[in-house]
Amino acid sequence: MNLCITKLVQEGVRKILTTAGLEVLELVTASPLLYSTLKVLDEWESIFARRLDALEMLPEELFTRDDEDTGALFVGVGPAVMRHKFILEPENSPFLGQRAAAKEARQLWEFLVHREECREIFIHHIFSSKGGTGESGAHVGPSSRSLFKAPDSVIWSFCIHPAAQWNPTIMAVALPREIIEIEIPDVAGLDSVPYGDEMSDTMSVGPGTVPKRSHSVAFTGAGDFILVQPAPYPTSSTEANTALKRYSSSGGLHSQTGTHSSILLRRNVIGVKKIVPHPSMAYYLTGSIDGSVRMWEFGTQRVVSQQRSPGTPSITEIRFTPQGNKYGVADTSGKLHLWQGIHTSTKTPYKVLDSGMRQLSDFLFLGSSSLIVAGGDSHDNKNVIIWDTLLPNKRNIVKEYVCHEAGGTAVLAYSQLKQRMFSGGKRGDVCIFDVRQNALIQCLPVHTAAITCMAVSDLEGYLVTGSSEGEIKVLDLTSMDELAVYVNQHAKSRLFRHDGGVTDLCVKPGGILFSSGADGSIRSRTLP
C-alpha cells in the first residue's frame, strides 16, 4: 500500500508537469525544491519495491484460499481477469476486523485496488509464484550475464552485426544521447560465464570514462556460474575479423584487449529509439524521437543516407524486408512509409500506407514486401490489420482483427515456419493468428504488465516476450506452454524514466537470448 500511494503521488505530479508543459529535468533549474522532493519520492518507491521483492512468500492467513479455483490463482493458474476480479471484491481485503483502524485500512485498500495505476502492482505481488503455496510448471531461468552496462541511462534498442549471426561479436546500441558500436565477448564460445552483475559486468560506460576490465574465472561449482555450451554451428570468425579491421583502419577502435567488451565507435545522435540491422549487409537503420531516419554502416563514422529529417512524427518501428531490398518506417501518425534500396538518399518513400489508427506501434513483412501486418491503437478496437500493397490504396487493407480491446497492440512477431503471427498487448496478453486461415486462434494472458517486445526463433521453436516489469518469458511456439521465466531482468522505470522494463530482444542460433532494458544493460542467457 505504501508503494501504491507513492506511485499515485508520482503520477499526480507527472500530470501537473504535463499540464504546465514542463519536463522533469527542467525542474533542476526551475524549481530545485520540487526536483529534490521528486527524487525523494523516487527513492521511496525503490525502497518499498525492494521490500516487497525480498518477501519469499505471502502469509497464508493474508487471504482466504479455501476454494480450489481461488487457490490456483496464487500459483499463476487461471485467466488474468479472475485475478482482477479477486482483488476488487470487498471480502478479499486483508483488513476484515471491526476496529476503527481496520475499517480505515480497509477503505484505503479498496480505494487503491480500484485505481488503474495500482492494480498491476497488487496483482504482481499477490499472485506471483513466490507468493503461492505450490510451484508453477514453468522453469525459472538462471540469472543472466551482463555484457554491457551504461549507468544512469536507458538502452532503447540494439542490433547485432549481420556478419556475426552465428557468433555475435559486434553490436550497435542506442543510448539517449548517442549511438555506440561495441565488441562483445565471444558468447557462443565461452566455457563459463558468471551469474551476477558484480562479477559479470564486462563493461560499464560513463561520460568521459574508459571501460574497466574484469577477468572471468573458470569455476565449476554449483550455483556460482552458468555453463554456456558452444553453438553447434560454424562461426563466422573470418567475417567478424574483417569487420573489426574496419574499425582499426578508421581509428575507431577503443581499448581493444582480451576477449572482454569494448567500445569501437561513438556517434553523436540524440534520441534514437529504434535500431534494425540489414539481413545480410553491414548496414543498420536508426529512427529517432524527432522523426529522423538514418542509414549507417558498421565501422564507418559518416552517415550513409538520411531518409527523413527532424520535425516529423516520432518513429515507433523500423524493419527491413527478409530480402533486404526494401524497408518500412512506422510513426505516431498511424502511417507506414516504404522505401526501396539501401544506397538511395531520396527522402520521398515510394509508398505510404495509412492504417487509420491513432498510433501505429509495430509492423511486420509476412515473408515478402507486398504483405504487411500492422498493429496499434484503433478507435474501433481493430488493432491488427493486414495490407496487400499490390492492391489499390482504397482496398489494400485485406483483413482487420478485433483484439486487445483494452489498450491496443504494442508489439508483433511472426513465425514463418509455423505460419503464425503473435500480437502482444498493453495489458500483458498475447493473441495468436493463423496466417494460412486468416483467423484469430486464441488470446492468452502471459504477463501482468504491458508487453514491450517479442522475438521468435523458428530454429529453436521459441516465442520470447518481455514486459514493462522487467520479466522475460520463453514460450513453446506450438503449444504456447511456458518453458522458462526470467524475473527482474531489467529494472522497471522510476519517475525519471518514462519507459521501463525490457526494451529489446534478440534470439540467435544456439539458443542464445540477448535483451536490453531501462536499467542500461545488455544481458545474455542460454535458453532451455
N, C-alpha and C positions, 0 to 999 in steps of 0.2 A: 504493500500500500504506500509506503514511503517512496518507492521507486515510481509508482504511478503518479503520485502527487507532484513529484519533481518533474516528471515528464509533461504533465499538464501545464505547469508554470512555464516550462521552456517553450511549449507550443504557443502559449498565450503571448509570450514575448516575441516570438517569431512573427506572429500575425500583426502585432503592433508595429514591428520594424518594417514589415512588408507594406503596411498601410502608409507609413511615413516615408517610404522609398529609401530606406537605409539598409546597408549590408552590415552584418555583424562586425566585420573587421574595421568598418568605418568608425565604430564606437571607440576605438583606441584613441582617436583624437577628438571626436565629437563629444563623447561622454565617458571618460575613463572610469568613473564610479560605476556606471551601469555595466561597462565591459567587465570590471572586476566581479560584479555581482553575478554575471552570467558565467564566468569562469568557476565561481564557487558552486553554482547550480550544476555545472557540468561535472565537477569533481564529486558532488554528492551523488549524482546519477551513477558514476563509475563505482563508488563505494557500495551503494545499495545493490547494484548488479553483481558485483563480486561476492557479496554476502549471500545472495540467492544462489549463485553458481556454486558456491562452496558447500551448500547443503547436499548431502549424499542422498537423502530421501525425505519426503514429507512425513510428518507424524501420522500414524494410522488413524488416530481419532479426529483428525482435522476435518475429514469429510466422510459421510456415510457411504459405504461400498457394499451394502447388503445385496443389492440387485446384481445379477451376473453381468448384464449389459453395462451397468454403471461401472462395475469393477474393471471391465475390459477397457474403458476409456482411459484409465490411468496407466495402461501399458501400451498406449498408442494404437489400439484396435478400435475400429469404428469410424464413421464419417466425421469430418470436421464440424459439420453443422450440429451434431449431437453434443460436441464439446462446448460449442457456443451456447446451446440451449441449457446445458447443465449449469454453467456459471451464472446464467441470467435468472434462474429460478430462485425466489427468495429463501426457500427452505434449505438451499445448498450453501448458505453462508456459514462460516466457522464461528460466528458470534450469535448463538441461539439462547443465551441466558436472558433473564428478566431484569437484571440490574440496569441502572441508568447508563453505566459505562458501556455495557454490552449493546444496549439499544443504539447508542450514539455510534459505536463502531460498526454496527450492522447497517445503519443508514449510510455511513461513509462507504462501506463495502459495496452496497447496492448502487450508489452513485458512480463509483469508479468502474465497476464491471460494465455499466451501460455506456461508458464513454468509449468511442471508437479508438481513441489514441491509446487506451489502456487495455483493451480486450485481448490483444495479441500477447501482451506481457503476462496476463493471468493464465492464458491457455498454455503458453510456452513453459511456464514454471510449474503449473499444476499437473499437466498431463505429459510432461517429458518423461523419458524412460527412467531417469534417476528417481522420479517420484513414485514409481509403481512398485507393486509387490512382486511382480513377475518380470520376465525378460522378454524383450522384443525379439522377433525372429530374425531381424536384420543384424548383420555383423557390424560391430562398431570398429571402424578402421583405425589403424595405428596413427600416431601423430605424424605430421608431415615434416619434410626437410625444407627449411627456408633457404632459398637460393639467392635472394636479393632483398635488401631492406632499405627503405627510404623513410627515415624517422620524420614524424610530424607531417606526413604527406599522404596522398592517396594515389594509387595506381589505377587509372581508369581502364586501361586496356594494354595488351601486349600481343606480339606476334613472333613467330619463330622463322628463321631464315629458311627458305624453301630448299636450299642445298643440304640442309641438315635434318631432313624429315625423319630419318631412322635413328639419328644420333644427335639430338638437339644440342647445339653449342652456341649459337648466336641469336640474340633476341633484340627486338625494338620495344621499348617501354614508354608509355605515355604517362608523364607526371604533370601536375597542374601548370608548371611554368616552363617545361622543356620536354623534349624527346631525347632519350638516351639509347644508344646501342651497346649492349653488354655481351661479353662472352661468359657463359655459364659453365659449370663443371661438366665433364663427360658423364651425364646422368645414366645413360644406358650401360656404361662400362664400369661404374663404381661397384666395388665389392661390398662396401658398407657405408651407410650414412647415419649421422646422429639423429635422435628424435627431436630434442628440444632446441629452442632458439639460442640458449646460452652456449651451445657447442656447435650448432648447425648453421648459424647465420654466416654465410660465406662472404657476404659483403654488406656493409652499411654505408650509405652515401648521404652526405650532408653538404650544405653550401660551403665551398672553399676547403673541403677536406679531401684527403687521399684515402681510399679504402684500405682498411687494415686487414691483414691476412690472419687466418686461423687455420691450424693444421688438424685435419681429421685423424683420429687414432683408431686403428683397427681393433675391434673388440667383439668377441663372440658370446659374451654373457647375455642372459635373458633380460629383457626389459630396457636396456640402455640404447640399443642400436636397432635399426631396421635393415634387413638384408634386401638389397636390390639385385635381382638376377639380371645378367646381361641379356639384351634383347636378342631373340633368335632370328635376327635379320642382318644382312650385311650393312655395315655403317659406311656412310659417305665421307670417309676421312679425307680423301683427296680433294673433294669438292669443298669441304669445310676449310681445309688448309689454304686452298686457293682464295676463298673468301676472306680469310684472315690476312693474307698478303696484301689485299686491297687496303686494309686499314694501315698496315705498316708503310706502304708506299705513299699514302696520303697524309702521313703524320698524325693519324687519329688514334693510334694505339696507346693506351694509358695503363701503366702498372701491370704489364703482362708478365706474370711469373707463375710457375707451377700449374696446377690444374684448377685453381680457385677462380671465382668470378672476378671480372674486371670491366671497367668502363672503357669502351672502344671509341665512342663518338658522342658528342653532345650537339643538340640542335635547339636553338633559342626560339621555340614555338610555344605560345601560351594557349592554354585552354583546349588541348586535344582530348577528345572523349573516345574516339574510335580509331583503332589501327587494324588493318587487314592486309595479309600478305598475298602476293600473286601466287597462283597454284604451282608454278614451276620456275619462274624467273626471280631474280634478286631485287624485286621492287615491292613497295608497300604503299598503301594509301592511308592518309590521315584525314579525319574530319573533326572540326572544332566547334566550340560553343558559338562562335561568331559566324558560323555557316561556311567557312572556307574549307576547301578540299584541295589537298596537295598530293602529288606523286613523288616518292623518294626512292633512291637506290641505296641498298646497303653499302656502307663504307664510303659513300660519296657525300660531301658536305652540301653541295648545291642542290636545290630543288629541281627535279626533272621537269615538272609542269604543275600549273595551278589551274584547276578546273573551275573553282568557284572562289569569289572574292569575299572578304569580310562584309558584314552588313546584311547577309541573307539569313533565312530561318536556320535555327540551330540544327546540327546534324544529330540524328538518332541512330543510324546504322549505315554501314558501307559493306558491300560484298562484291566479289568477282564471280563471274560465271565459272563453272567447272573447267571450261576450256581456257579461261583467262583472257579471252579477246574482248570481253565487254565487262562493264561493272555498273552497279546501281548505287544511288545515294538517296536515302530517305531522310526527311526532315520533319520538323514540328508543324509544318503547314499541312501535313497529310498527303504530300505528293512524293512520288518516286521519280528521280531523274536518271536516265540511262545514257551512258557514254560508250563509245566504241573505240578500241585501240588504246595502247598504253603509252605511246610516244607522242600522241597528239596533244597540242596545247590549247585546243579550242575550248572556249568557256560556254558553248551552247550544246546542251545534250541533244542527241538525235531523237529522243522521245521522252515525254513527260506524262506520267500516269497519275490521275487524281483519284485517291481512294474514297473521298467524301467523308473521311473520319476527322475527328477533332485533332488527333495526333497519330502519326504512323510510327509505331515503336520498333518494328522489325520487318524483314522480308527475306525470302529465300528464292533462289533459282531451282526449280524442280527438274534437275537433270539437263536442262537446256536454257537458252536465253529467252525463249518465247513464252514459257510457262512460269509464272511467278506467283508465289503466295505471300500475302502481306497480313500483318496483324497490328491492331492498335485499339483506340478507344472510339467507338462509334456511337452516334446518337440513338440508334435503334438496336443496339446490342449485337449487330452483325459485325463482330470484332475480328473475324478472319475471312479474307476474300482471296480468290484466285483469278489472276489476269491471264488472258491469252493475247499476247501483243500482236499476233498476226491478224486479229480481227479489228474492225473499225473501233474508234475510240468510244462510241456510244454503246457498243455491245461487247467490249473486251473483258468485262467482269463476268466470268462464266459460272462462278459459284460463290455463294455467301453462306457463312456459318454463324448461327446464333450460339455464342458461348461466352464464358467469363462475364456473365451479366453484371457482376459486382466488381468494377474496377477496370475491365478491359484486358486485352492481351499485352503482355510485357515482352515476351521473347519467343522465338520459334526455333525448331530444329527439324532435320529431315534425314530419314534413313533410306538410302537408295536401295539397299539390299532387301529390306522389309517392305519398301514402298509405303512408308508411313510418315505422317507429319505429326509433330508434337508442338503443342502450344502451351506456354506457361503463363499463368495469370498473376495478377497483383494481389490475390488472396491465397496464393500457395497451391492452387490446383493446376493439374496438367490434363489437357484434352488431347485425345489420340484420334487421328484421322486416317482412313484408308484411302490412299491416292487412287488405287485401281477402281474402287467402288464409288469414289467421290462422296464418302459418307463419314459422319462423326461416329466413332465406335463407342467411346466411353470417356468420362471425365472422372478423375480420382484425386483426392487430397494427398499432397506429397509433403508440403511444408506448412507451418503455421504462420509464416510471413511471406511477403512477396517474393516470387521467383525472379531473380535478376539476370540469370544467364543459364544456358543449356549447351551441352555438347553431345554429339553422337559418335560412337566408334563402331562402325559396321564390322570391322575386322575382329574386335573383341566381343561384340554383342552387348554394348553398354549404352545406356542413356544416363548422362550425368547432369544433375541440377544443382544450382547454387542459389541461396536465398539471401535476403537483406539482413538476416540474423547471423550470417557467417557460417551457416551449416551447408554441407555438401552431401548429397545422396547419390548412390550409384544404383540404377535400376536395370533389370534384365529387359532387353528390347522386346522379347517375345511375350513373356508372362507379366512383365511390369512388377515383378517381385523386388523388394529391396535386397540388394546384395551387400551393401556397406553404407554406413553412416559416419561421416566425419564432422564432429561437432566443434564449434568455436574455432574454426579455421581462420577466419578473418573477423576482427572485432567489428561489432555494429557501430554505426556512426553516432557521434555525440552532437551536441548543439552546434559546434563549429564545423560540422561536416554534414552536408545536406543529403548525401548518399552514403550507403554503408554496406557492410557485408561483402559477399563475393561479387566482384565486378567482371571477371572474365574467366573462361575455362577453355582448356585445350587438351585433347587426348591424343597421344602419339602411339604408334605401333609398339608392342611390347607391354601395353597396359600402363604406360606412364601418364599420369594426370598432372597437369600444371594448372595453377589457379593464382589469381591476383585479387587484391581486396583493398578495402578502405584503410586497413592498418598499414599500408605502404609496403607490403611484402609480396613476393612471388614464391610459391611453395610447390613442391613436387611430392608425389607419393605413387607407389605401385598399387594398382587396383587388384582386388582378389581374383 
